[in-house]
Amino acid sequence: MRRTHHLHDERLFDCYVAARAGDAIDPPSAEHLADCDDCAARYTELVQFMDAVRAEGESESDAIFTPDRLRAQQQQIARRIEHVARPARVLSFPGQFVRRTISASTSRTAPRWVAAAAAAGLFIGIAVGASFEWETRVREAQQTLARGPQVRRPAMFAAGSTRAASASDAADDAFLNELELALERPRTRELVAFDEFTPHVREVRDQQ
Amino acid sequence: MNGDLRTVGDSDRAVGQHESGQQHAGPGGGSARARRFPTAAPAEDSKLAVEIRTLVERGEMDEARERFGELVAMHQRRASRIAFQYLRDAAEADEAVQDAFVKVFTHIGSYREAWPFEVWFTRILINGCLDRRKSRARRDKWVVAGDASLADEARASAAASRDADPERKLLARERREKMAAAIDRLDGRQRTVFMLCHFGDCTPKEVSAMTGLNESTVRVHLFRAARKLRGLLGGKP
């Protein structure tokens, strides 16, 4: 038997939803589906599409969430809820000291006392260190003042030793030159060989 | 727990804020699935949740944790499926499921037997997933996305068809990518409704209770989602 009006898509979808939920399909729609081949074909196509989408999604997530992974997840949840409704454990520092003070029921004052002692110790340490350094400087300054004229005299009046001084200056220059050369030279081992072949500005200048 | 059942973000409407102002759907219909609703006898998971609540109230935490493990085992697979379809990232879905269960245990005191546990739990899960999606969208504005989902896809296709031929593997992967992209293009509410009905095995009545939308609105969203998907996928998934 042919019908002039086919079922609207929305009605077809309602039929699908009802069938999936285990409900009875609306009787007029069910009757129409039984009679009309076109609508029955559309309905079958819809059901196939929806089922395929669901099957695809389910198989994808089931492949990722394997039984092993789900077990691990369950363990992780168990670990996380392990601490729910348990009071947090406070770690005392320094352990021994605080434990002793807690037993003596002075837990609140102990940390302050410790902090005060530590601050005082730090202050005393800094003060002693500073005073010692100050004393050393003062002593050195006094010694320098006391030795001052004797030290300066040879520099000012040692005219006889000019040659020795110029020799030491030349040695210093040579030493500094070597240092400069060493700094200019490449530090990479592979480049040292190339550097040997390359003329340096300094050498060219010296030759000129 | 009501504090957790709020916003949906994007174009999504708040999950848990009912259009009608009611807290949950009306009496269960004639369906087998609808029997989980208030007027009917509570389901096994709901009974278990009540037991756990009682144990927690008595301070028998170890026993409560043990029973909670059973509850986790009951809903874990379904929850992972929903979370994965929502987030498209296995690690993130894993975290979302864990968070939801931990939240359930922490707030078990506010669970009321009048609510089917599945509905209550799914609302918590969906809210968590939506929050994650929102924060991910915010993050993606600034950070270049990683390849986590691609890795998951690869793992999924490898695991699903380990013995299949490469061509089939590739086709399956393409199909999944296409389907995921199509689902992602759904409007926020449509996506939520479609996910819950399709991957969460919920009836429109249950989705109505979870989302706070009217049942007829749920049906309309579901129909529109299916129509849009068929259009995007060319009638084939």
Contacts between the chains, C-beta under 8 A, distances in Angstrom:
chain1	res1	chain2	res2	distance
A	9	B	223	7.5
A	9	B	227	6.7
A	10	B	223	5.4
A	13	B	219	8.0
A	13	B	222	7.4
A	13	B	223	4.6
A	13	B	226	6.2
A	13	B	227	8.0
A	14	B	219	6.8
A	14	B	223	7.8
A	17	B	197	7.6
A	17	B	203	7.9
A	17	B	204	6.3
A	17	B	219	6.8
A	17	B	222	6.8
A	21	B	31	5.0
A	21	B	33	5.6
A	21	B	34	7.5
A	21	B	203	4.4
A	21	B	204	7.5
A	22	B	31	4.8
A	22	B	32	4.6
A	22	B	33	6.1
A	23	B	29	6.8
A	23	B	30	6.6
A	23	B	31	4.7
A	24	B	30	7.5
A	45	B	235	7.4
A	46	B	226	7.8
A	49	B	226	8.0
A	49	B	230	6.1
A	49	B	233	8.0
A	49	B	235	6.4
A	49	B	236	7.0
A	49	B	237	6.4
A	50	B	198	7.4
A	50	B	226	6.5
A	52	B	236	7.5
A	52	B	237	4.4
A	53	B	179	6.6
A	53	B	198	6.8
A	53	B	229	6.8
A	53	B	233	7.9
A	53	B	237	4.4
A	54	B	198	5.3
A	54	B	199	6.9
A	56	B	175	6.6
A	56	B	176	6.5
A	56	B	179	6.0
A	56	B	237	5.4
A	57	B	81	7.5
A	57	B	85	5.7
A	57	B	179	7.1
A	57	B	198	7.1
A	57	B	199	5.4
A	58	B	81	6.4
A	58	B	199	7.0
A	59	B	160	5.7
A	60	B	84	7.8
A	60	B	156	5.0
A	60	B	160	6.9
A	60	B	176	5.5
A	61	B	80	6.4
A	61	B	81	4.4
A	61	B	84	4.4
A	61	B	85	6.6
A	61	B	156	7.7
A	61	B	199	7.6
A	62	B	77	7.6
A	62	B	81	7.4
A	63	B	155	7.5
A	63	B	156	4.4
A	63	B	157	7.6
A	63	B	159	4.0
A	63	B	160	4.0
A	64	B	84	6.4
A	64	B	90	4.8
A	64	B	152	5.9
A	64	B	155	6.2
A	64	B	156	4.9
A	64	B	159	7.1
A	65	B	77	6.7
A	65	B	80	4.3
A	65	B	81	7.2
A	65	B	84	7.0
A	65	B	90	7.4
A	66	B	159	7.0
A	69	B	94	7.6
A	70	B	76	5.4
A	70	B	77	6.4
A	70	B	80	6.9
A	73	B	76	6.6
A	73	B	80	7.3
A	73	B	94	5.9
A	73	B	97	6.5
A	73	B	98	6.4
A	74	B	69	6.7
A	74	B	72	5.4
A	74	B	73	6.6
A	74	B	76	6.5
A	76	B	98	5.8
A	77	B	72	5.6
A	77	B	98	5.4
A	77	B	101	4.8
A	77	B	102	6.5
A	78	B	65	6.7
A	78	B	69	6.2
A	78	B	72	7.9
A	80	B	98	6.6
A	80	B	102	5.0
A	81	B	65	5.9
A	81	B	68	6.6
A	81	B	101	7.7
A	81	B	102	5.9
A	81	B	105	4.7
A	81	B	106	7.8
A	82	B	65	7.2
A	84	B	61	7.6
A	84	B	102	7.5
A	84	B	105	5.9
A	84	B	106	5.7
A	85	B	56	7.0
A	85	B	61	5.5
A	86	B	61	7.5
